[in-house]
Amino acid sequence: MSTKFRGIFPPVPSIVDEQGELDKAGMARMLDHVIESGADGMLILGSGGEFSQFSSLQRKEIAAFCLHHVDSRVPVLVGIACTGTAETIELGRHAQEHGADGVLVVNPYYAKLSDDARFMHYKKIADALDTPVFLYNFPDLTGQDIGLDVITRLAREVPNIVGIKDTIDNISHTREIINRVHAFRPDFIVFSGYDEYMLDTLLLGGHGGIPATFNFAPDITRGIYQAFLDNDLEKARYFQQQLAKLSPLYALEQPFFGVIKTAIRLSGLDISTAVVAPALPLSDEKTAQVKAILTHIHP
């Protein structure tokens, strides 16, 4: 497996205008900011990119714009998940045509699926694409864990499935993926989904994280990763404690899209903080809370 899937791959917000349409100038500023801040790669149209709020046509427009603007400066993962297999493949082929380095697929939501159905969904997607496929496990939002047995089987039987983003509030789950899968496939990429578990994931044998906090506090999550590479426990501890001060941001609003965009704007980047319906814009009171939380960090 290529070493390009290592380190910090922040989930980049989709910058939109008040009508919920792509703001190309703002999106370009956002992408450049992430690259200039030292990201190893990025994720477009992940959870933080509001993929679930957009039509397939809008998702194709955003993916194409971002891939062309980044222009291979860093590796780009594109979220392609839909509730149906055929539409997921369609978005995957589009991402592939426009040069995505990999695609990320959260398991279908709403309808609960059997283990065999989840396995076949992912296998059909991976078989249809040449671009590497990453599993995306987020049971809190999908309502269903992909499942350790299914993850292990996919890693063993489907070579084009190259890794996983494990967004689960239980580090032992990520540990078990690493223990099981690395026993026969040590190059299988494991990214943490929750920012605060990235250091744990790295220490257990994982490869990095997909932290939304990088978008507005890049020194902190980049600092954790660099401290890990340098084997500098003191620095890792310092940055982890700084990160802990930011974690309350995620609980301020549901969904958290507006919180992240507001934090980015407050950190000095000129972007629209508009969100896509049914998400609501952040209230003045909650904007003040975001500002207060940001004042407590000292990267």
Disulfide bonds with the S-S distance in Angstrom:
none
